[in-house]
């Protein structure tokens, strides 16, 4: 996947990736109507 984003100077890349991953897994789980994607332990 390729993204073009514009960030404010105080937003870190790691924070952006965390938000993108969280939002995309939430949306996928909502659309699939089940817990298809979740964080793994370890």
N, C-alpha and C positions, 0 to 999 in steps of 0.2 A: 504494500500500500504506500502511496506517496501522498503527502499532504503539504500544502503551502499555508503557513500560518504567520500571523503577525502577533508578536508578544510584547507586552509591556516589559520594561526593564527589570521589574521585580519578580516576574514569573520565571521559574526555573524549568528547564527541559524535563527534569524528573517529575515535577508537579504536573506539567502538561500531559506527559505520558500516563501518569497515574489517573488523571481525570478522564482521558480518552479510553483507557482500558476499562475503567469502572463503568463509564457511561455505555460503552459498546456491549459489555457483558450484561448489564442491566437490561438494555433494550432487546438483546437476543433472547434472554430468559423470558422477558415479558411477551415477546412475539411467539415464542415456542410454547408458552403457557406451562413451563416447568423449569426446574433448576438445572439447565443443560450445561452452563458454564459457571465455574466457581474456582476460588483460589485453592491451590494444593498446599498441603502442609509440608514444611521442610524446605 
